[in-house]
Amino acid sequence: MRDAWTFAQLDDYWARYEPLSPWGKDHKDKRPVMTERAAIEESYDDIEAALAWMERSAAEPLRLERAGYHLRRMPRLPEPGRADYELLELFQIKKFLANYRGLLAATDEPVARRFDLAPRCAALAAELDRGGSDAETFYLADSYDAGLAEARAGLAAVDAALKAAKAEAEALAKAELGLAFDGRDFVVAPREGVSAEALERAKLTAEPYDDGRLLLRPAPRAAIAALEERREALYEAEREAENRVLRRLSALAEAAGPELGAAVRAVARWDLARAGALLAKGLGCTRPRLDGDGLELEQGRFVPCMDECAALGLSYEPLDATVRSAAALIFGSNMGGKTVALKTLCFMQLLAQAGLYVPAASFRTRVYREVHYVGELVGERLAGLSGFGFEVWRFQAAWASRRDALAFFDEPARTTGSHEAEALLSALVDAYLAAGGAAGDGAAGDGAAGDGAAGDGARAVFATHFRGVARLPGAEYWRMHGLDRRAACAGLDADAPLPERLAGINRAMRYRLEPDDESSPPGSDALAIAAMLGLDCAVVERAERYFSGDFGTVYSASAARGGETTRMDE
Amino acid sequence: MIPLDDPRSWPGRTLFAAGPGKDAGKTTFLVRAAALARRAAAEAGLKPPALLSVGYDGEARDFLSGARKPSVPVEPGDVYVTAERFLRQGGASPEILEAAPGRSALGRLCVARATRAGRAALVGPEGNGIIAELLSLILDGGLASTALVDGSVNRITQVASRRDALMAYAQRIDRGNLDASLDAMRRIALLMGLPLAGAAGEGAAPEAPEAAAFELDGALTVAVAATLPKEARAVIAGDFTKIFLDYRALLAFMRTRRLYVRTRPEFAGFIAVTRGLPDEAILGRLSGADEPTLDGRPLAAWIRFNPYAASRAGAAGCSEGAA
């Protein structure tokens, strides 16, 4: 599925899908493509429930915000079922429970019921809430243990005494030597004028720093040493008390393990539903239907291409497509949109199997066990294999696992000669027709993977510009409408810069699928486009005459450029 | 007055101590700067500062061996970033405010707040991006008034690119490294004085046009400098941490080309931790007419000596000023 995912540019779209909790993000990172219809339908149901909640909460934007806020703040939890949790791990549990409560408050009863967002771990939460200056911080507070409070009270007294002793030592140094320690443990001062007697009076010790300076620090005092010794003992007592508290809280956390696990599962499921619903709402997506057999797409928007067009100031045309046969071909000229049409179908299928709504007016399909892509991917190289080698290698892999699989072939055999390519393509179509089985066509079944056809249930959609493919019974043949030459002629400025010409081609291109039959208009879009892009008009005209086979002008490409027609043999 | 002399100007900013490797005096400066920042915050009714480190170099080995535990003193309310394993050491009885993303070689990190005076082992995250996240959490999240960061130059890109960044450069100087140290300071002065290229981002006003400027993709090294097209008279680097030319090479480069940076921290001043050298030996060498200046001031005006220096008359500032 990975190649199909890449071909369909799903990662570009995936960036818009934004679960917020750690578990939601983990799910997103896995880029799951499901093959169980029940699981997929459940995901759609969840999104539907989240959309309904958004609708119910529309008048309360703060509630909507709060749900996201608490999901975003949830930390990962430590491994469950441990007997000894560290301070930081208890902090994580406390923070999770605080945000879990917040999430429950932000949602409502129908959501709580569907997603099992029930109050949990009350006893543990109450205990953890005793430590920390707010709901999300954690501290082993004095109130946890009488011994802890006692040790800390002692430490506070010792610290105060040490602080006073330090202040006294600083004052003495200032009075006797004019030295300001200013809170520092030691200072570096000029050696000059510092006598042994002055140091004695100031109760400072000195050691050489360099030739001209001394490093001075308060001399040890018995009273201070005693205080520090007392402090060490109190630290030990505090540590023992803290350990008792940690053991007690750990036992509570260990017992709450199953409940915490259930809370995490509920959060993750809600998070994914909410993210899916936001995506659906933002892009006007609809719930796919999985009870079909073919691919029925209405007004499908291939969002990565739509974004690209918007960035370039080009218009984008949604796609309508219906594929019922086990093998369907899409013909089209260069820049005619056949690859985009293929990508759109692949994109919709993968999104549907990822459990998400699709950006289309409607999409009806079924669940496939595999979705394959056969063709070249941008930038890939494999030692010893040419582009054609890659294709053959990919096809073999796809063919070996064709059972209940949907395969997308982009310009197969494009690097071979046209005659060989057409032969190969005809054979591929033939093979898929046989594998998918004519008996499978239209045998919709219940839409579950594995029951769509009497044969292998395989289906393939091909995009190609080789028109000499054998027309086989049972196969479907489509073509992109292509260039509206009249519009192109009317709208193109012969002297316009290249980007403007590209925009002109885009404006005149009709990106829609129609049956490829005898009604196809004569002439070559490729030659017309070449002319519009500035290819020498004499060359274009000659090509047109070769294309028509009788040296008669079928379509004046140079006229499309607004230029004079020049015969090379004139 | 340079920023180092005015802790009241630090709140809301990230003051980081850079320096050439370890033992440059960065941590010594940080401890002193923390004391001054605490006082300035208390006077202004603000929260205490936060203390962070990026990287731990040799200190990490000490942490790991347990032979020595370098740490900094903290006061109640100070925020700091440390490893889980050090949380309950040092006597500061910390409250955990946040778990830091990612991990360090010393395990999970967290943001903590001291509830009483003690010592804290500062441990930095491994990824430079995470330090930016932590700074955002601490400063933008209002956990502390000022962030003080201890870090070597090769790890501070993310810190230096913050809009609020203020950089102090610490340098240990003795007779043996005097010439090299002075060149290092001159180099920093040149780098801190580089003009900003256009589109500096985050609202910084460009100081120079960048038409036809050559934008460097990565670091400016001697090898890269040698292969730049001759016609590239103006060259733009991301920030000063991407410039790996020593002082002499940088001078030579700037004689023939104009060098710009996309982002630049404000310079706070030099911290010179001297031993066996009178301050005048350094100031005198940097006061010549051909010495670089920064912001219209001679380099000597930017130097503050030994954070632990005290004159007989007393010293309350970051150190006794030379300017």
Interface residues (C-beta under 8 A of the other chain):
Chain A: P75 E86 L87 L88 F91 Q92 K95 G132 S133 T137 F138 Y139 L140 R152 L155 A156 D159 K163 K174 L177 G178 L179 A180 F181 D182 G183 R184 F186 V187 V188 A189 P190 G193 Y209 D210 D211 G212 L215 L216 R231 Y235 E238 R239 E242
Chain B: R32 A35 E84 L87 R88 G91 S93 P94 E95 I96 L97 A99 R108 C110 R113 T115 R116 A117 R275 G276 L277 P278 N306 Y308 A309 A310 S311 R312 A313 G314 A315 A316
